[in-house]
Amino acid sequence: MATVLPTSLFELRAHHFRPVIGETFYLEGPKGALVLRLVDVHEGKEPLFSGTTRVPFTLDFMGPPGVYNDAHLMLNLRHPKLGLIEGVGVGPNLGTLDTRWGAGQLWTVVFN
């Protein structure tokens, strides 16, 4: 059964993504869909802003090397079970990652 995500980016939380670590997402952009694999979810310790309950989190994805090398973009992210997540800020990351995910480009989506 498909999980229904909140329609607002602000309502998304890290716990929505933890169950699908290791699964394929599609980053929909001007060059078509880029296949990414969710490899990690990092969650902060407390909200960044007073009066809010949202704790910031990031999603790390592994994708093919050499695509959009220096771009940070606002694109749509799609998952077969979670559906469409519109207008996320995503960009390539120069960080390192556990090699169990193989070689490729690390991508990060930040939710503050």
N, CA, C and O atoms as a GROMACS GRO file, in nm:
protein
  448
    1MET      N    1   0.084  -0.118   0.000
    1MET     CA    2   0.000   0.000   0.000
    1MET      C    3   0.088   0.125   0.000
    1MET      O    4   0.189   0.130   0.070
    2ALA      N    5   0.051   0.223  -0.078
    2ALA     CA    6   0.129   0.346  -0.088
    2ALA      C    7   0.111   0.433   0.036
    2ALA      O    8   0.001   0.442   0.091
    3THR      N    9   0.218   0.496   0.077
    3THR     CA   10   0.214   0.592   0.185
    3THR      C   11   0.176   0.727   0.125
    3THR      O   12   0.227   0.765   0.020
    4VAL      N   13   0.088   0.798   0.190
    4VAL     CA   14   0.049   0.930   0.142
    4VAL      C   15   0.130   1.034   0.220
    4VAL      O   16   0.122   1.043   0.342
    5LEU      N   17   0.208   1.112   0.147
    5LEU     CA   18   0.287   1.217   0.208
    5LEU      C   19   0.205   1.344   0.222
    5LEU      O   20   0.109   1.365   0.147
    6PRO      N   21   0.241   1.428   0.317
    6PRO     CA   22   0.177   1.560   0.324
    6PRO      C   23   0.202   1.636   0.193
    6PRO      O   24   0.304   1.614   0.127
    7THR      N   25   0.111   1.723   0.156
    7THR     CA   26   0.127   1.797   0.031
    7THR      C   27   0.217   1.919   0.046
    7THR      O   28   0.265   1.973  -0.055
    8SER      N   29   0.242   1.964   0.167
    8SER     CA   30   0.329   2.078   0.192
    8SER      C   31   0.470   2.030   0.225
    8SER      O   32   0.488   1.938   0.305
    9LEU      N   33   0.572   2.092   0.163
    9LEU     CA   34   0.709   2.056   0.195
    9LEU      C   35   0.739   2.075   0.343
    9LEU      O   36   0.816   1.999   0.401
   10PHE      N   37   0.677   2.176   0.404
   10PHE     CA   38   0.703   2.204   0.545
   10PHE      C   39   0.652   2.092   0.636
   10PHE      O   40   0.703   2.074   0.747
   11GLU      N   41   0.553   2.017   0.592
   11GLU     CA   42   0.497   1.910   0.674
   11GLU      C   43   0.575   1.779   0.663
   11GLU      O   44   0.550   1.686   0.739
   12LEU      N   45   0.668   1.771   0.570
   12LEU     CA   46   0.748   1.650   0.556
   12LEU      C   47   0.845   1.637   0.672
   12LEU      O   48   0.898   1.737   0.722
   13ARG      N   49   0.868   1.514   0.715
   13ARG     CA   50   0.958   1.486   0.826
   13ARG      C   51   1.051   1.372   0.788
   13ARG      O   52   1.024   1.298   0.693
   14ALA      N   53   1.160   1.358   0.861
   14ALA     CA   54   1.257   1.251   0.835
   14ALA      C   55   1.192   1.114   0.840
   14ALA      O   56   1.228   1.025   0.762
   15HIS      N   57   1.096   1.095   0.930
   15HIS     CA   58   1.035   0.961   0.943
   15HIS      C   59   0.957   0.919   0.818
   15HIS      O   60   0.930   0.800   0.801
   16HIS      N   61   0.920   1.013   0.733
   16HIS     CA   62   0.853   0.976   0.608
   16HIS      C   63   0.948   0.903   0.514
   16HIS      O   64   0.904   0.823   0.432
   17PHE      N   65   1.078   0.928   0.526
   17PHE     CA   66   1.176   0.876   0.431
   17PHE      C   67   1.257   0.758   0.482
   17PHE      O   68   1.309   0.681   0.401
   18ARG      N   69   1.270   0.741   0.610
   18ARG     CA   70   1.352   0.631   0.662
   18ARG      C   71   1.309   0.493   0.611
   18ARG      O   72   1.396   0.411   0.582
   19PRO      N   73   1.180   0.464   0.598
   19PRO     CA   74   1.140   0.331   0.550
   19PRO      C   75   1.180   0.301   0.405
   19PRO      O   76   1.176   0.186   0.363
   20VAL      N   77   1.218   0.403   0.329
   20VAL     CA   78   1.251   0.379   0.188
   20VAL      C   79   1.399   0.401   0.158
   20VAL      O   80   1.437   0.419   0.042
   21ILE      N   81   1.483   0.400   0.261
   21ILE     CA   82   1.628   0.405   0.238
   21ILE      C   83   1.666   0.284   0.154
   21ILE      O   84   1.622   0.172   0.180
   22GLY      N   85   1.748   0.308   0.053
   22GLY     CA   86   1.790   0.203  -0.039
   22GLY      C   87   1.704   0.194  -0.164
   22GLY      O   88   1.737   0.121  -0.257
   23GLU      N   89   1.594   0.266  -0.167
   23GLU     CA   90   1.502   0.258  -0.280
   23GLU      C   91   1.530   0.368  -0.382
   23GLU      O   92   1.599   0.466  -0.354
   24THR      N   93   1.474   0.350  -0.501
   24THR     CA   94   1.494   0.440  -0.614
   24THR      C   95   1.396   0.557  -0.612
   24THR      O   96   1.277   0.540  -0.587
   25PHE      N   97   1.450   0.674  -0.638
   25PHE     CA   98   1.373   0.797  -0.658
   25PHE      C   99   1.407   0.848  -0.797
   25PHE      O  100   1.509   0.810  -0.855
   26TYR      N  101   1.322   0.934  -0.850
   26TYR     CA  102   1.346   0.995  -0.980
   26TYR      C  103   1.346   1.146  -0.964
   26TYR      O  104   1.246   1.204  -0.921
   27LEU      N  105   1.457   1.209  -0.999
   27LEU     CA  106   1.470   1.353  -0.994
   27LEU      C  107   1.431   1.405  -1.132
   27LEU      O  108   1.503   1.384  -1.230
   28GLU      N  109   1.317   1.472  -1.140
   28GLU     CA  110   1.262   1.514  -1.268
   28GLU      C  111   1.310   1.654  -1.301
   28GLU      O  112   1.280   1.750  -1.230
   29GLY      N  113   1.385   1.665  -1.410
   29GLY     CA  114   1.441   1.793  -1.448
   29GLY      C  115   1.436   1.816  -1.597
   29GLY      O  116   1.376   1.738  -1.671
   30PRO      N  117   1.499   1.924  -1.643
   30PRO     CA  118   1.494   1.961  -1.784
   30PRO      C  119   1.560   1.858  -1.877
   30PRO      O  120   1.530   1.855  -1.996
   31LYS      N  121   1.648   1.777  -1.824
   31LYS     CA  122   1.714   1.675  -1.906
   31LYS      C  123   1.647   1.538  -1.893
   31LYS      O  124   1.703   1.437  -1.934
   32GLY      N  125   1.527   1.535  -1.835
   32GLY     CA  126   1.458   1.408  -1.813
   32GLY      C  127   1.469   1.368  -1.668
   32GLY      O  128   1.503   1.449  -1.583
   33ALA      N  129   1.441   1.243  -1.641
   33ALA     CA  130   1.445   1.192  -1.504
   33ALA      C  131   1.581   1.131  -1.473
   33ALA      O  132   1.631   1.047  -1.548
   34LEU      N  133   1.639   1.174  -1.364
   34LEU     CA  134   1.765   1.120  -1.317
   34LEU      C  135   1.734   1.019  -1.207
   34LEU      O  136   1.665   1.051  -1.111
   35VAL      N  137   1.786   0.899  -1.220
   35VAL     CA  138   1.760   0.793  -1.122
   35VAL      C  139   1.856   0.809  -1.004
   35VAL      O  140   1.978   0.812  -1.022
   36LEU      N  141   1.800   0.820  -0.885
   36LEU     CA  142   1.879   0.833  -0.761
   36LEU      C  143   1.836   0.725  -0.663
   36LEU      O  144   1.722   0.680  -0.666
   37ARG      N  145   1.927   0.685  -0.578
   37ARG     CA  146   1.895   0.590  -0.471
   37ARG      C  147   1.911   0.662  -0.337
   37ARG      O  148   2.016   0.721  -0.310
   38LEU      N  149   1.807   0.658  -0.254
   38LEU     CA  150   1.816   0.718  -0.121
   38LEU      C  151   1.909   0.634  -0.036
   38LEU      O  152   1.884   0.516  -0.015
   39VAL      N  153   2.017   0.696   0.014
   39VAL     CA  154   2.116   0.619   0.089
   39VAL      C  155   2.125   0.657   0.236
   39VAL      O  156   2.180   0.581   0.316
   40ASP      N  157   2.071   0.774   0.273
   40ASP     CA  158   2.076   0.810   0.415
   40ASP      C  159   1.980   0.924   0.444
   40ASP      O  160   1.949   1.006   0.357
   41VAL      N  161   1.934   0.928   0.568
   41VAL     CA  162   1.849   1.036   0.618
   41VAL      C  163   1.915   1.086   0.746
   41VAL      O  164   1.940   1.009   0.838
   42HIS      N  165   1.943   1.216   0.753
   42HIS     CA  166   2.004   1.277   0.871
   42HIS      C  167   1.904   1.375   0.931
   42HIS      O  168   1.844   1.455   0.860
   43GLU      N  169   1.886   1.368   1.062
   43GLU     CA  170   1.792   1.456   1.129
   43GLU      C  171   1.864   1.537   1.236
   43GLU      O  172   1.948   1.485   1.310
   44GLY      N  173   1.830   1.666   1.243
   44GLY     CA  174   1.887   1.752   1.346
   44GLY      C  175   1.831   1.717   1.484
   44GLY      O  176   1.755   1.621   1.498
   45LYS      N  177   1.870   1.794   1.582
   45LYS     CA  178   1.828   1.766   1.720
   45LYS      C  179   1.709   1.849   1.764
   45LYS      O  180   1.633   1.807   1.852
   46GLU      N  181   1.690   1.967   1.704
   46GLU     CA  182   1.580   2.054   1.745
   46GLU      C  183   1.544   2.148   1.631
   46GLU      O  184   1.623   2.166   1.538
   47PRO      N  185   1.426   2.208   1.636
   47PRO     CA  186   1.385   2.302   1.531
   47PRO      C  187   1.482   2.420   1.521
   47PRO      O  188   1.542   2.462   1.620
   48LEU      N  189   1.496   2.473   1.401
   48LEU     CA  190   1.582   2.590   1.380
   48LEU      C  191   1.515   2.719   1.424
   48LEU      O  192   1.583   2.814   1.464
   49PHE      N  193   1.383   2.724   1.416
   49PHE     CA  194   1.309   2.847   1.440
   49PHE      C  195   1.215   2.832   1.558
   49PHE      O  196   1.151   2.728   1.575
   50SER      N  197   1.205   2.936   1.641
   50SER     CA  198   1.112   2.931   1.754
   50SER      C  199   0.969   2.930   1.701
   50SER      O  200   0.940   2.987   1.595
   51GLY      N  201   0.882   2.865   1.773
   51GLY     CA  202   0.742   2.858   1.735
   51GLY      C  203   0.711   2.750   1.633
   51GLY      O  204   0.599   2.742   1.584
   52THR      N  205   0.808   2.666   1.600
   52THR     CA  206   0.785   2.558   1.505
   52THR      C  207   0.828   2.425   1.566
   52THR      O  208   0.910   2.422   1.658
   53THR      N  209   0.772   2.317   1.517
   53THR     CA  210   0.807   2.184   1.568
   53THR      C  211   0.892   2.105   1.471
   53THR      O  212   0.939   1.996   1.504
   54ARG      N  213   0.912   2.157   1.352
   54ARG     CA  214   0.987   2.082   1.251
   54ARG      C  215   1.136   2.083   1.280
   54ARG      O  216   1.198   2.188   1.294
   55VAL      N  217   1.191   1.964   1.289
   55VAL     CA  218   1.335   1.946   1.305
   55VAL      C  219   1.394   1.932   1.165
   55VAL      O  220   1.347   1.850   1.087
   56PRO      N  221   1.496   2.011   1.130
   56PRO     CA  222   1.553   2.003   0.996
   56PRO      C  223   1.612   1.864   0.969
   56PRO      O  224   1.658   1.796   1.060
   57PHE      N  225   1.610   1.826   0.841
   57PHE     CA  226   1.668   1.698   0.804
   57PHE      C  227   1.718   1.705   0.661
   57PHE      O  228   1.678   1.792   0.583
   58THR      N  229   1.807   1.613   0.627
   58THR     CA  230   1.859   1.604   0.492
   58THR      C  231   1.841   1.461   0.440
   58THR      O  232   1.839   1.365   0.516
   59LEU      N  233   1.830   1.452   0.309
   59LEU     CA  234   1.825   1.324   0.240
   59LEU      C  235   1.948   1.315   0.152
   59LEU      O  236   1.976   1.407   0.075
   60ASP      N  237   2.023   1.207   0.162
   60ASP     CA  238   2.139   1.184   0.076
   60ASP      C  239   2.104   1.077  -0.026
   60ASP      O  240   2.050   0.971   0.008
   61PHE      N  241   2.134   1.107  -0.151
   61PHE     CA  242   2.107   1.016  -0.262
   61PHE      C  243   2.237   0.986  -0.336
   61PHE      O  244   2.328   1.069  -0.339
   62MET      N  245   2.246   0.867  -0.394
   62MET     CA  246   2.356   0.833  -0.483
   62MET      C  247   2.299   0.827  -0.624
   62MET      O  248   2.197   0.763  -0.649
   63GLY      N  249   2.368   0.894  -0.716
   63GLY     CA  250   2.325   0.896  -0.856
   63GLY      C  251   2.444   0.878  -0.946
   63GLY      O  252   2.557   0.862  -0.900
   64PRO      N  253   2.420   0.881  -1.076
   64PRO     CA  254   2.530   0.865  -1.171
   64PRO      C  255   2.625   0.984  -1.166
   64PRO      O  256   2.582   1.096  -1.138
   65PRO      N  257   2.752   0.962  -1.193
   65PRO     CA  258   2.848   1.073  -1.192
   65PRO      C  259   2.831   1.163  -1.314
   65PRO      O  260   2.783   1.120  -1.419
   66GLY      N  261   2.872   1.288  -1.299
   66GLY     CA  262   2.883   1.378  -1.412
   66GLY      C  263   2.755   1.443  -1.461
   66GLY      O  264   2.751   1.491  -1.574
   67VAL      N  265   2.650   1.445  -1.381
   67VAL     CA  266   2.525   1.508  -1.423
   67VAL      C  267   2.503   1.632  -1.337
   67VAL      O  268   2.511   1.624  -1.215
   68TYR      N  269   2.477   1.747  -1.398
   68TYR     CA  270   2.456   1.872  -1.325
   68TYR      C  271   2.569   1.893  -1.222
   68TYR      O  272   2.540   1.919  -1.106
   69ASN      N  273   2.691   1.883  -1.262
   69ASN     CA  274   2.803   1.884  -1.169
   69ASN      C  275   2.808   2.001  -1.072
   69ASN      O  276   2.847   1.984  -0.957
   70ASP      N  277   2.769   2.119  -1.116
   70ASP     CA  278   2.785   2.236  -1.030
   70ASP      C  279   2.654   2.308  -1.002
   70ASP      O  280   2.655   2.424  -0.963
   71ALA      N  281   2.542   2.241  -1.022
   71ALA     CA  282   2.412   2.307  -1.010
   71ALA      C  283   2.340   2.270  -0.880
   71ALA      O  284   2.344   2.156  -0.835
   72HIS      N  285   2.276   2.369  -0.823
   72HIS     CA  286   2.179   2.347  -0.716
   72HIS      C  287   2.046   2.390  -0.774
   72HIS      O  288   2.030   2.505  -0.814
   73LEU      N  289   1.953   2.300  -0.779
   73LEU     CA  290   1.831   2.319  -0.855
   73LEU      C  291   1.706   2.299  -0.771
   73LEU      O  292   1.709   2.234  -0.667
   74MET      N  293   1.597   2.356  -0.819
   74MET     CA  294   1.465   2.328  -0.762
   74MET      C  295   1.397   2.234  -0.861
   74MET      O  296   1.362   2.274  -0.972
   75LEU      N  297   1.379   2.109  -0.821
   75LEU     CA  298   1.324   2.008  -0.910
   75LEU      C  299   1.220   1.925  -0.835
   75LEU      O  300   1.203   1.938  -0.713
   76ASN      N  301   1.152   1.841  -0.908
   76ASN     CA  302   1.056   1.749  -0.849
   76ASN      C  303   1.123   1.615  -0.824
   76ASN      O  304   1.208   1.570  -0.901
   77LEU      N  305   1.085   1.553  -0.715
   77LEU     CA  306   1.136   1.423  -0.676
   77LEU      C  307   1.018   1.327  -0.673
   77LEU      O  308   0.913   1.360  -0.617
   78ARG      N  309   1.033   1.209  -0.733
   78ARG     CA  310   0.923   1.113  -0.739
   78ARG      C  311   0.970   0.977  -0.688
   78ARG      O  312   1.082   0.933  -0.716
   79HIS      N  313   0.882   0.912  -0.614
   79HIS     CA  314   0.908   0.778  -0.562
   79HIS      C  315   0.785   0.693  -0.591
   79HIS      O  316   0.673   0.742  -0.578
   80PRO      N  317   0.804   0.566  -0.630
   80PRO     CA  318   0.690   0.482  -0.664
   80PRO      C  319   0.583   0.469  -0.555
   80PRO      O  320   0.464   0.462  -0.585
   81LYS      N  321   0.625   0.467  -0.429
   81LYS     CA  322   0.528   0.453  -0.318
   81LYS      C  323   0.488   0.587  -0.258
   81LYS      O  324   0.371   0.608  -0.223
   82LEU      N  325   0.583   0.679  -0.246
   82LEU     CA  326   0.556   0.806  -0.180
   82LEU      C  327   0.493   0.909  -0.272
   82LEU      O  328   0.429   1.003  -0.225
   83GLY      N  329   0.510   0.892  -0.402
   83GLY     CA  330   0.451   0.984  -0.498
   83GLY      C  331   0.542   1.101  -0.531
   83GLY      O  332   0.664   1.092  -0.520
   84LEU      N  333   0.479   1.211  -0.573
   84LEU     CA  334   0.550   1.330  -0.620
   84LEU      C  335   0.575   1.427  -0.505
   84LEU      O  336   0.484   1.458  -0.428
   85ILE      N  337   0.699   1.475  -0.496
   85ILE     CA  338   0.737   1.579  -0.400
   85ILE      C  339   0.785   1.695  -0.486
   85ILE      O  340   0.892   1.688  -0.548
   86GLU      N  341   0.706   1.800  -0.490
   86GLU     CA  342   0.732   1.909  -0.584
   86GLU      C  343   0.824   2.016  -0.527
   86GLU      O  344   0.812   2.055  -0.411
   87GLY      N  345   0.917   2.064  -0.611
   87GLY     CA  346   0.997   2.181  -0.581
   87GLY      C  347   1.095   2.168  -0.467
   87GLY      O  348   1.101   2.254  -0.380
   88VAL      N  349   1.173   2.059  -0.466
   88VAL     CA  350   1.275   2.045  -0.362
   88VAL      C  351   1.405   2.106  -0.410
   88VAL      O  352   1.437   2.101  -0.529
   89GLY      N  353   1.481   2.161  -0.319
   89GLY     CA  354   1.613   2.213  -0.349
   89GLY      C  355   1.712   2.098  -0.340
   89GLY      O  356   1.728   2.038  -0.234
   90VAL      N  357   1.778   2.068  -0.450
   90VAL     CA  358   1.870   1.955  -0.454
   90VAL      C  359   1.998   1.998  -0.523
   90VAL      O  360   1.997   2.082  -0.614
   91GLY      N  361   2.108   1.940  -0.479
   91GLY     CA  362   2.234   1.971  -0.543
   91GLY      C  363   2.337   1.863  -0.520
   91GLY      O  364   2.325   1.784  -0.427
   92PRO      N  365   2.438   1.859  -0.606
   92PRO     CA  366   2.546   1.763  -0.587
   92PRO      C  367   2.626   1.798  -0.463
   92PRO      O  368   2.635   1.914  -0.424
   93ASN      N  369   2.682   1.698  -0.401
   93ASN     CA  370   2.753   1.712  -0.275
   93ASN      C  371   2.893   1.655  -0.295
   93ASN      O  372   2.908   1.548  -0.354
   94LEU      N  373   2.992   1.724  -0.246
   94LEU     CA  374   3.130   1.677  -0.260
   94LEU      C  375   3.173   1.588  -0.145
   94LEU      O  376   3.288   1.546  -0.138
   95GLY      N  377   3.081   1.559  -0.055
   95GLY     CA  378   3.114   1.475   0.060
   95GLY      C  379   3.138   1.331   0.023
   95GLY      O  380   3.120   1.291  -0.092
   96THR      N  381   3.180   1.255   0.121
   96THR     CA  382   3.205   1.113   0.099
   96THR      C  383   3.093   1.032   0.161
   96THR      O  384   3.019   1.082   0.246
   97LEU      N  385   3.081   0.909   0.119
   97LEU     CA  386   2.975   0.822   0.166
   97LEU      C  387   3.029   0.681   0.174
   97LEU      O  388   3.122   0.644   0.102
   98ASP      N  389   2.972   0.604   0.260
   98ASP     CA  390   3.006   0.462   0.272
   98ASP      C  391   3.009   0.399   0.133
   98ASP      O  392   2.915   0.417   0.055
   99THR      N  393   3.114   0.327   0.100
   99THR     CA  394   3.131   0.270  -0.034
   99THR      C  395   3.034   0.156  -0.064
   99THR      O  396   3.032   0.108  -0.178
  100ARG      N  397   2.956   0.111   0.032
  100ARG     CA  398   2.861   0.001   0.003
  100ARG      C  399   2.758   0.042  -0.102
  100ARG      O  400   2.694  -0.044  -0.162
  101TRP      N  401   2.742   0.173  -0.124
  101TRP     CA  402   2.644   0.219  -0.223
  101TRP      C  403   2.706   0.231  -0.361
  101TRP      O  404   2.636   0.264  -0.457
  102GLY      N  405   2.834   0.204  -0.373
  102GLY     CA  406   2.900   0.207  -0.503
  102GLY      C  407   2.948   0.346  -0.539
  102GLY      O  408   2.936   0.441  -0.462
  103ALA      N  409   3.004   0.356  -0.659
  103ALA     CA  410   3.056   0.483  -0.708
  103ALA      C  411   2.944   0.565  -0.769
  103ALA      O  412   2.845   0.510  -0.818
  104GLY      N  413   2.960   0.694  -0.767
  104GLY     CA  414   2.862   0.783  -0.827
  104GLY      C  415   2.868   0.920  -0.766
  104GLY      O  416   2.961   0.953  -0.692
  105GLN      N  417   2.768   1.001  -0.796
  105GLN     CA  418   2.758   1.137  -0.743
  105GLN      C  419   2.663   1.139  -0.625
  105GLN      O  420   2.550   1.090  -0.633
  106LEU      N  421   2.709   1.195  -0.516
  106LEU     CA  422   2.624   1.212  -0.398
  106LEU      C  423   2.541   1.339  -0.416
  106LEU      O  424   2.595   1.444  -0.451
  107TRP      N  425   2.411   1.329  -0.390
  107TRP     CA  426   2.318   1.442  -0.399
  107TRP      C  427   2.252   1.462  -0.265
  107TRP      O  428   2.228   1.365  -0.193
  108THR      N  429   2.222   1.586  -0.230
  108THR     CA  430   2.159   1.615  -0.101
  108THR      C  431   2.038   1.705  -0.120
  108THR      O  432   2.041   1.802  -0.197
  109VAL      N  433   1.932   1.670  -0.048
  109VAL     CA  434   1.811   1.754  -0.039
  109VAL      C  435   1.802   1.798   0.106
  109VAL      O  436   1.808   1.714   0.196
  110VAL      N  437   1.786   1.928   0.130
  110VAL     CA  438   1.782   1.983   0.265
  110VAL      C  439   1.640   2.034   0.295
  110VAL      O  440   1.582   2.108   0.215
  111PHE      N  441   1.587   1.994   0.410
  111PHE     CA  442   1.459   2.043   0.459
  111PHE      C  443   1.486   2.115   0.590
  111PHE      O  444   1.508   2.050   0.692
  112ASN      N  445   1.485   2.249   0.590
  112ASN     CA  446   1.511   2.328   0.712
  112ASN      C  447   1.385   2.355   0.788
  112ASN      O  448   1.389   2.419   0.892
   0.00000   0.00000   0.00000
